[in-house]
Amino acid sequence: MTQYIYMASPMKLPEGSFGLKPVSPEQPNVFKDELDFTHLHFEDNYDRASKTRFSYSSHFSFKHQVAINHNLLPLKYLSKSNAIQEKCLDILYSYIEEELR
């Protein structure tokens, strides 16, 4: 099941893919295994075509927002998780911790 996570901040939030570990900078699309390819993509709330910002939720009052959707984030109260799910959680928590500083 895909989970959607939205975050908002008064300051700009980084966007892009986090967690990718390619075999080398010369081969950015080659990975040793599935775990090295596992990543989360954070998408901002700016529509480049219309050059406007939109809100992911009517509950957000902050200008800067990001969205993450992934089917490998473990569901709440899931008792067992695998290495890929753990990596996804680590990436998410690291992102949040870094932005809180």
C-alpha positions in Angstrom: 0.0 0.0 0.0 1.4 3.4 -1.0 1.7 6.0 1.8 1.7 9.7 1.2 3.6 12.0 3.5 3.4 15.8 3.2 5.5 18.3 5.1 5.4 22.1 5.3 7.8 24.7 6.5 8.3 28.5 6.5 11.8 27.8 5.0 12.6 26.2 1.7 12.8 22.4 1.9 15.2 20.3 -0.2 13.7 18.4 -3.1 15.0 15.5 -5.1 16.0 11.9 -4.5 17.7 10.8 -1.3 19.2 7.4 -0.5 20.5 6.3 -3.9 23.9 4.6 -3.8 25.2 4.0 -7.3 28.3 1.9 -7.9 30.2 5.0 -9.0 29.7 8.6 -10.0 30.6 7.6 -13.6 27.7 5.1 -13.5 24.9 6.9 -11.7 22.2 4.5 -12.9 23.9 1.3 -11.9 23.4 -0.2 -8.5 24.9 -3.2 -6.7 21.5 -4.4 -5.4 17.9 -3.4 -4.7 18.9 -1.9 -1.3 21.4 0.5 -2.9 18.6 1.6 -5.4 16.0 2.1 -2.6 15.4 5.9 -2.2 12.7 8.4 -1.5 11.9 11.3 -3.8 10.8 14.6 -2.2 8.7 16.7 -4.6 8.1 20.4 -3.9 4.8 22.3 -4.3 5.9 24.4 -7.3 4.3 24.0 -10.7 7.0 24.9 -13.2 4.6 25.0 -16.1 2.4 27.7 -14.5 5.2 29.1 -12.3 2.9 29.0 -9.2 2.9 27.3 -5.9 0.1 25.1 -4.8 -0.8 23.5 -1.4 -0.8 19.8 -0.8 -3.3 20.3 2.0 -5.7 23.0 3.0 -4.4 22.6 6.6 -0.9 23.9 5.6 -0.2 27.6 6.2 3.5 27.5 5.3 4.6 28.4 1.8 7.2 25.6 1.3 5.9 22.0 1.1 7.2 18.6 0.0 5.4 15.4 -0.8 6.7 11.9 -0.6 4.9 8.8 -1.7 6.3 5.3 -1.5 4.9 1.8 -1.3 7.8 0.6 0.9 7.3 2.8 3.9 6.1 0.4 6.6 2.5 1.0 7.8 1.9 2.1 11.4 2.0 -0.8 13.9 3.7 -3.2 11.4 5.6 -5.5 13.6 8.0 -6.9 11.0 9.9 -4.9 8.5 12.7 -5.7 6.1 15.9 -3.9 5.2 14.3 -1.9 2.4 11.6 -0.6 4.7 14.1 0.2 7.4 16.2 2.2 4.9 13.1 4.2 3.8 12.4 5.1 7.4 16.0 6.0 8.0 16.0 8.3 4.9 12.7 9.9 6.1 13.8 10.4 9.7 17.2 11.8 8.5 15.5 14.3 6.2 13.2 15.5 9.0 16.1 15.7 11.5 18.3 17.7 9.1 15.6 20.1 8.3 14.7 20.7 12.0 18.3 21.9 12.7 
